[in-house]
């Protein structure tokens, strides 16, 4: 690893001792790709690793950013971007570069113990009890249907697509995702289907219209519930699809199939057993479930589970990603057996990149619709989409579709 300091004023030292510490911790054992830092005084610092990778750029506008990171770690890094204290030419590339170097520069992003404790307590207070779940879902999904409609594809699908060919339109790739999940769970005409976390009704419409299933969709988001009911009525499918404003834990009855698309991440680890037990209990004997779930590498899970990250603090309160082995243990205890698993994290990275492009194109219209969405909100969502994209491109996170059978 080499570190080069270059510009017309290479004899300058960092602007403050705190910035100096920031640079030393960042450059320690830098391994993957190249990072160019530009300080507020114009000084440039370049870090080049021994392993090939992206060339990333970090432009620091305000030296207070360094103190923020040292105090609050990776959350502080995100907060610095939200505050406009740093910029970059490609946010996803920068974050992927940092993620791939994380194991070597983690001292910089650990934060101090007090702030870690405060963040941890805040996350634990967002537990997904029935009341807590409604509050947590409201914080994210009830930002307004017009907000999501401005940048999601016309199917209003807010989960990973599955791209069948380069350059495929996002809406087509979302339909391909629904079709692959339906095949995996062997969804047939006339099946009674429970969808846990039905969102804006995309899969319910697909299952009813294209498969001929009878669908019960449940959500605890009022905005999604109202939208999905209107959608299915307008599509002439109201007699085939019943959208309910109800917690999944309160569902009764039996179903031939259970579907759930990226809802499990909002369950919370302490409620995993209740979730899988509910899936088991509502399935008829021999019934099958089809789930799409974002996962984290198993070797990263324990550290991830013990801390609070940017997503949990600012985007999905109460959320928690599972690892496949940890989740598998809970499934088995509930009497559910996986029959097949498919992984397509690269497709999620492409989905997120497309969402980011659509979000930027739609921003002016979003602000005209609701002036409360300020620049800090815009930067938070930019960071969120790029942060997730970097996780999938680095392989630290993945997305799976899996079929489960009731024993």
LINTA-V235495 format. One record per residue. RES is the residue in three letters. SS is DSSP state (hx for helix, st for strand, lp for the rest). NEAR is the number of other C-alpha atoms within 12 Angstrom. Layout:
# LINTA-V235495
res=RES ss=SS near=NEAR
res=RES ss=SS near=NEAR
This chain:
# LINTA-V235495
res=UNK ss=lp near=20
res=UNK ss=st near=20
res=UNK ss=st near=24
res=UNK ss=st near=19
res=UNK ss=st near=26
res=UNK ss=lp near=20
res=UNK ss=lp near=18
res=UNK ss=lp near=11
res=UNK ss=lp near=15
res=UNK ss=lp near=17
res=UNK ss=lp near=13
res=UNK ss=lp near=19
res=UNK ss=lp near=21
res=UNK ss=lp near=28
res=UNK ss=lp near=25
res=UNK ss=lp near=20
res=UNK ss=hx near=15
res=UNK ss=hx near=22
res=UNK ss=hx near=29
res=UNK ss=hx near=21
res=UNK ss=hx near=22
res=UNK ss=hx near=34
res=UNK ss=hx near=39
res=UNK ss=hx near=22
res=UNK ss=hx near=26
res=UNK ss=hx near=37
res=UNK ss=hx near=34
res=UNK ss=lp near=25
res=UNK ss=lp near=26
res=UNK ss=lp near=34
res=UNK ss=lp near=29
res=UNK ss=st near=32
res=UNK ss=st near=30
res=UNK ss=st near=33
res=UNK ss=st near=41
res=UNK ss=st near=35
res=UNK ss=st near=37
res=UNK ss=st near=31
res=UNK ss=lp near=37
res=UNK ss=lp near=25
res=UNK ss=lp near=23
res=UNK ss=lp near=24
res=UNK ss=lp near=25
res=UNK ss=st near=30
res=UNK ss=st near=36
res=UNK ss=st near=30
res=UNK ss=st near=38
res=UNK ss=st near=30
res=UNK ss=lp near=30
res=UNK ss=lp near=16
res=UNK ss=st near=19
res=UNK ss=st near=17
res=UNK ss=st near=24
res=UNK ss=st near=30
res=UNK ss=st near=28
res=UNK ss=st near=31
res=UNK ss=st near=30
res=UNK ss=st near=37
res=UNK ss=st near=31
res=UNK ss=st near=33
res=UNK ss=lp near=24
res=UNK ss=lp near=25
res=UNK ss=lp near=29
res=UNK ss=hx near=28
res=UNK ss=hx near=37
res=UNK ss=hx near=40
res=UNK ss=hx near=28
res=UNK ss=hx near=32
res=UNK ss=hx near=35
res=UNK ss=hx near=35
res=UNK ss=hx near=30
res=UNK ss=hx near=33
res=UNK ss=hx near=36
res=UNK ss=hx near=38
res=UNK ss=hx near=38
res=UNK ss=hx near=34
res=UNK ss=hx near=38
res=UNK ss=hx near=38
res=UNK ss=hx near=33
res=UNK ss=hx near=34
res=UNK ss=hx near=39
res=UNK ss=hx near=27
res=UNK ss=lp near=25
res=UNK ss=lp near=25
res=UNK ss=lp near=28
res=UNK ss=st near=33
res=UNK ss=st near=32
res=UNK ss=lp near=26
res=UNK ss=lp near=18
res=UNK ss=lp near=25
res=UNK ss=hx near=34
res=UNK ss=hx near=37
res=UNK ss=hx near=32
res=UNK ss=hx near=37
res=UNK ss=hx near=39
res=UNK ss=hx near=35
res=UNK ss=hx near=41
res=UNK ss=hx near=40
res=UNK ss=hx near=35
res=UNK ss=hx near=31
res=UNK ss=lp near=35
res=UNK ss=hx near=29
res=UNK ss=hx near=21
res=UNK ss=hx near=23
res=UNK ss=hx near=26
res=UNK ss=hx near=24
res=UNK ss=hx near=26
res=UNK ss=hx near=36
res=UNK ss=hx near=35
res=UNK ss=lp near=31
res=UNK ss=lp near=29
res=UNK ss=lp near=22
res=UNK ss=hx near=16
res=UNK ss=hx near=15
res=UNK ss=hx near=25
res=UNK ss=hx near=27
res=UNK ss=hx near=19
res=UNK ss=hx near=21
res=UNK ss=hx near=31
res=UNK ss=hx near=27
res=UNK ss=hx near=20
res=UNK ss=hx near=20
res=UNK ss=hx near=31
res=UNK ss=hx near=26
res=UNK ss=lp near=23
res=UNK ss=lp near=33
res=UNK ss=lp near=29
res=UNK ss=lp near=34
res=UNK ss=lp near=25
res=UNK ss=hx near=21
res=UNK ss=hx near=17
res=UNK ss=hx near=24
res=UNK ss=hx near=34
res=UNK ss=hx near=29
res=UNK ss=hx near=24
res=UNK ss=hx near=32
res=UNK ss=hx near=35
res=UNK ss=hx near=25
res=UNK ss=hx near=25
res=UNK ss=hx near=32
res=UNK ss=hx near=34
res=UNK ss=lp near=25
res=UNK ss=lp near=25
res=UNK ss=lp near=25
res=UNK ss=hx near=28
res=UNK ss=hx near=25
res=UNK ss=hx near=30
res=UNK ss=hx near=32
res=UNK ss=hx near=28
res=UNK ss=lp near=29
res=UNK ss=lp near=32
res=UNK ss=lp near=33
res=UNK ss=lp near=29
res=UNK ss=lp near=23
res=UNK ss=lp near=32
res=UNK ss=lp near=33
res=UNK ss=lp near=38
res=UNK ss=lp near=36
res=UNK ss=lp near=42
res=UNK ss=lp near=43
res=UNK ss=lp near=45
res=UNK ss=lp near=38
res=UNK ss=lp near=29
res=UNK ss=lp near=21
res=UNK ss=lp near=14
res=UNK ss=lp near=12
res=UNK ss=lp near=15
res=UNK ss=lp near=19
res=UNK ss=lp near=21
res=UNK ss=hx near=36
res=UNK ss=hx near=29
res=UNK ss=hx near=23
res=UNK ss=hx near=30
res=UNK ss=hx near=34
res=UNK ss=hx near=32
res=UNK ss=hx near=26
res=UNK ss=hx near=38
res=UNK ss=hx near=39
res=UNK ss=hx near=31
res=UNK ss=hx near=34
res=UNK ss=hx near=39
res=UNK ss=hx near=39
res=UNK ss=hx near=24
res=UNK ss=hx near=30
res=UNK ss=lp near=35
res=UNK ss=lp near=31
res=UNK ss=lp near=35
res=UNK ss=lp near=25
res=UNK ss=lp near=21
res=UNK ss=lp near=20
res=UNK ss=lp near=30
res=UNK ss=st near=34
res=UNK ss=st near=47
res=UNK ss=st near=47
res=UNK ss=st near=49
res=UNK ss=st near=44
res=UNK ss=lp near=45
res=UNK ss=lp near=50
res=UNK ss=lp near=43
res=UNK ss=lp near=44
res=UNK ss=lp near=46
res=UNK ss=hx near=42
res=UNK ss=hx near=50
res=UNK ss=hx near=49
res=UNK ss=hx near=43
res=UNK ss=hx near=37
res=UNK ss=hx near=42
res=UNK ss=hx near=36
res=UNK ss=hx near=26
res=UNK ss=hx near=22
res=UNK ss=hx near=26
res=UNK ss=lp near=23
res=UNK ss=lp near=34
res=UNK ss=st near=34
res=UNK ss=st near=41
res=UNK ss=st near=46
res=UNK ss=st near=45
res=UNK ss=st near=39
res=UNK ss=st near=41
res=UNK ss=lp near=38
res=UNK ss=lp near=33
res=UNK ss=hx near=30
res=UNK ss=hx near=30
res=UNK ss=hx near=38
res=UNK ss=hx near=31
res=UNK ss=hx near=26
res=UNK ss=hx near=31
res=UNK ss=hx near=38
res=UNK ss=hx near=34
res=UNK ss=hx near=21
res=UNK ss=hx near=28
res=UNK ss=hx near=33
res=UNK ss=hx near=20
res=UNK ss=hx near=15
res=UNK ss=lp near=20
res=UNK ss=lp near=15
res=UNK ss=lp near=28
res=UNK ss=lp near=24
res=UNK ss=lp near=20
res=UNK ss=lp near=30
res=UNK ss=st near=38
res=UNK ss=st near=33
res=UNK ss=st near=42
res=UNK ss=st near=31
res=UNK ss=st near=28
res=UNK ss=lp near=27
res=UNK ss=lp near=32
res=UNK ss=hx near=40
res=UNK ss=hx near=30
res=UNK ss=hx near=20
res=UNK ss=lp near=27
res=UNK ss=lp near=18
res=UNK ss=lp near=21
res=UNK ss=lp near=23
res=UNK ss=st near=34
res=UNK ss=st near=35
res=UNK ss=st near=46
res=UNK ss=st near=54
res=UNK ss=st near=49
res=UNK ss=st near=46
res=UNK ss=st near=43
res=UNK ss=lp near=35
res=UNK ss=lp near=35
res=UNK ss=hx near=39
res=UNK ss=hx near=36
res=UNK ss=hx near=43
res=UNK ss=lp near=38
res=UNK ss=lp near=33
res=UNK ss=hx near=31
res=UNK ss=hx near=23
res=UNK ss=hx near=27
res=UNK ss=hx near=32
res=UNK ss=hx near=27
res=UNK ss=hx near=25
res=UNK ss=hx near=36
res=UNK ss=hx near=37
res=UNK ss=hx near=23
res=UNK ss=hx near=31
res=UNK ss=hx near=47
res=UNK ss=hx near=37
res=UNK ss=hx near=34
res=UNK ss=hx near=36
res=UNK ss=st near=35
res=UNK ss=st near=24
res=UNK ss=st near=19
res=UNK ss=st near=23
res=UNK ss=st near=34
res=UNK ss=st near=43
res=UNK ss=st near=48
res=UNK ss=st near=46
res=UNK ss=st near=45
res=UNK ss=st near=44
res=UNK ss=st near=37
res=UNK ss=st near=39
res=UNK ss=st near=39
res=UNK ss=st near=33
res=UNK ss=lp near=27
res=UNK ss=hx near=22
res=UNK ss=hx near=17
res=UNK ss=hx near=23
res=UNK ss=hx near=23
res=UNK ss=hx near=19
res=UNK ss=hx near=16
res=UNK ss=hx near=27
res=UNK ss=hx near=27
res=UNK ss=hx near=18
res=UNK ss=lp near=32
res=UNK ss=lp near=38
res=UNK ss=lp near=39
res=UNK ss=hx near=37
res=UNK ss=hx near=33
res=UNK ss=hx near=33
res=UNK ss=hx near=33
res=UNK ss=hx near=30
res=UNK ss=hx near=32
res=UNK ss=lp near=32
res=UNK ss=lp near=36
res=UNK ss=lp near=43
res=UNK ss=lp near=41
res=UNK ss=lp near=41
res=UNK ss=lp near=38
res=UNK ss=st near=40
res=UNK ss=lp near=31
res=UNK ss=hx near=30
res=UNK ss=hx near=19
res=UNK ss=hx near=24
res=UNK ss=hx near=35
res=UNK ss=hx near=25
res=UNK ss=hx near=19
res=UNK ss=hx near=27
res=UNK ss=hx near=31
res=UNK ss=hx near=22
res=UNK ss=hx near=20
res=UNK ss=lp near=27
res=UNK ss=lp near=26
res=UNK ss=st near=34
res=UNK ss=st near=28
res=UNK ss=st near=29
res=UNK ss=st near=22
res=UNK ss=st near=23
res=UNK ss=st near=24
res=UNK ss=st near=25
res=UNK ss=st near=28
res=UNK ss=lp near=30
res=UNK ss=hx near=35
res=UNK ss=hx near=28
res=UNK ss=hx near=35
res=UNK ss=hx near=41
res=UNK ss=hx near=36
res=UNK ss=hx near=35
res=UNK ss=hx near=40
res=UNK ss=hx near=36
res=UNK ss=hx near=34
res=UNK ss=hx near=32
res=UNK ss=hx near=36
res=UNK ss=hx near=32
res=UNK ss=hx near=23
res=UNK ss=hx near=26
res=UNK ss=hx near=30
res=UNK ss=hx near=22
res=UNK ss=hx near=16
res=UNK ss=hx near=23
res=UNK ss=hx near=30
res=UNK ss=hx near=20
res=UNK ss=hx near=20
res=UNK ss=hx near=28
res=UNK ss=hx near=21
res=UNK ss=hx near=15
res=UNK ss=hx near=20
res=UNK ss=lp near=18
res=UNK ss=lp near=15
res=UNK ss=lp near=15
res=UNK ss=lp near=21
res=UNK ss=lp near=19
res=UNK ss=hx near=19
res=UNK ss=hx near=20
res=UNK ss=hx near=25
res=UNK ss=hx near=27
res=UNK ss=hx near=30
res=UNK ss=hx near=30
res=UNK ss=hx near=36
res=UNK ss=hx near=34
res=UNK ss=hx near=42
res=UNK ss=hx near=35
res=UNK ss=hx near=35
res=UNK ss=hx near=38
res=UNK ss=hx near=40
res=UNK ss=hx near=43
res=UNK ss=hx near=39
res=UNK ss=hx near=34
res=UNK ss=hx near=36
res=UNK ss=hx near=36
res=UNK ss=hx near=32
res=UNK ss=hx near=31
res=UNK ss=lp near=27
res=UNK ss=lp near=32
res=UNK ss=st near=36
res=UNK ss=st near=34
res=UNK ss=st near=42
res=UNK ss=st near=38
res=UNK ss=st near=40
res=UNK ss=st near=39
res=UNK ss=st near=34
res=UNK ss=st near=36
res=UNK ss=st near=34
res=UNK ss=st near=33
res=UNK ss=lp near=22
